Amino acid sequence: MCDEVTEQKVDITTSVMSKNDRFAEDNRELLSGKGIYTLNLISSPGAGKTTVLESMARFFGPRMAVIEGDIQTRRDAERIEKAGCQAWQIETGGACHLDAHAVNHALGHMNLDPDALELLAIENVGNLICPSGYDLGEDMRIGLLSVPEGDDKILKYPSLFSSINVLVINKMDLIPHLDFDVDRAIEECRSLNPDVLVFTVSAKTGEGMEEFCDFVESSFSTTA
């Protein structure tokens, strides 16, 4: 007589994310203990994250540091350093997102002097799907959408746009040349995420960037 066979379902996703979440809490505790406010910027490739961060680097100077996430090369970190602030490049070697462990490793190589540093910005790997599931230890999650991508992307990628605190619509200088409905994008984002804050900017021309940087500064000033 054969022994009865029982099936058991093992959820491997839970254990993987639990490990990430532990590192995220370590990052959050480390950074908050030093009084450093942390942003996680997520967008598709080419939406303008690095250009936004260059503008922010010129505004905040050495008060800000940046962790750059890319598949390969140190190009974005070099751009940020030229703009005036500290940067550390993470090359994922193929991974489509940053995780909290990689960020934790980067923090160990950075100057986190709390007397000089107030803001850390993490530029995630360009992707609208994978990064949305990973807490990095940030205080604020920012989704960046550029005008050339189209105003239909928000409902196509709800996992990201339902989890952000701030929506930044970039490349507004191209509005006269492209069919992008700003009101539609905002309305659809708020249908997923009623409390999301929205900024419309052109990092290239500077339009809206001072207002956005003032908002970021007020966010970490009130938590100090």
C-alpha positions, -999 to +999 in steps of 0.1 A: +000+000+000+015+033-010+020+060+016-003+090+012+015+119-006+008+154+007+015+186-011+030+216+006+032+250-010+063+270-002+062+307-007+098+316-016+088+352-024+081+359+012+116+349+024+133+369-004+114+401+004+118+396+042+156+397+037+153+429+016+129+445+042+154+438+070+182+456+051+157+484+043+150+489+080+188+489+087+192+516+060+163+536+074+176+534+109+212+543+099+201+573+078+174+586+101+199+583+130+222+607+111+193+630+102+196+622+065+164+623+045+162+598+016+145+598-018+140+569-041+136+580-078+120+555-101+112+559-139+118+543-172+151+547-190+155+582-205+128+599-185+153+623-171+162+611-136+198+621-138+191+655-153+166+661-125+193+651-100+219+673-117+195+702-111+190+692-075+228+689-070+232+725-081+205+735-057+216+716-026+253+713-033+273+692-008+242+689+014+230+662-010+246+628-019+234+605-047+235+567-052+232+558-089+219+525-101+227+513-136+233+480-154+268+492-163+291+522-164+297+551-140+285+578-164+256+590-143+277+593-111+303+613-130+275+637-141+263+642-106+298+648-092+303+675-119+271+691-108+285+695-073+277+667-049+290+633-038+279+602-058+283+565-056+276+542-086+260+508-082+265+487-113+239+458-111+255+437-139+220+429-153+196+432-124+166+454-133+164+472-099+183+481-068+177+463-036+182+473+000+213+452+004+231+469-025+221+503-011+234+492+023+267+482+008+270+516-010+263+535+022+293+518+038+315+535+012+300+570+014+308+600+036+276+602+057+288+631+079+256+644+095+271+679+099+273+682+062+248+659+046+210+663+048+196+646+018+203+613+000+188+606-034+188+571-049+184+569-086+170+534-093+176+514-124+154+526-153+124+503-151+087+509-143+081+474-129+108+457-108+119+486-086+084+492-073+085+461-052+116+469-033+118+491-002+153+506-001+148+524+033+136+557+017+115+583+033+099+594+000+093+575-032+091+596-064+078+584-097+091+603-127+071+603-160+084+621-191+062+637-217+076+617-246+065+584-229+028+593-232+001+600-207-012+564-208+016+548-189+002+553-154-026+528-155-004+504-175+021+503-146-001+506-115+023+489-090+046+519-093+022+547-095+000+534-067+031+533-044+047+567-049+044+598-027+052+622-055+047+622-092+071+644-112+061+650-149+093+659-167+102+674-201+073+699-200+092+719-226+081+693-251+044+697-244+038+720-275+052+692-298+037+661-283+002+647-276+004+645-238-026+653-216-012+665-182-046+665-166-053+630-177-020+617-163-027+634-129-063+622-128-053+586-135-025+587-110-049+600-083-074+573-092-047+548-079-032+571-053-055+599-041-029+616-019-001+618-045+016+652-049+024+663-084+050+686-099+054+695-136+090+703-145+116+706-172+149+696-158+166+707-190+153+743-189+148+746-151+111+751-153+095+740-120+127+727-105+131+754-079+096+748-066+103+710-065+136+715-047+119+738-022+093+711-015+120+685-010+139+708+014+107+716+033+101+678+036+135+671+053+135+703+073+102+694+090+115+660+100+148+673+114 
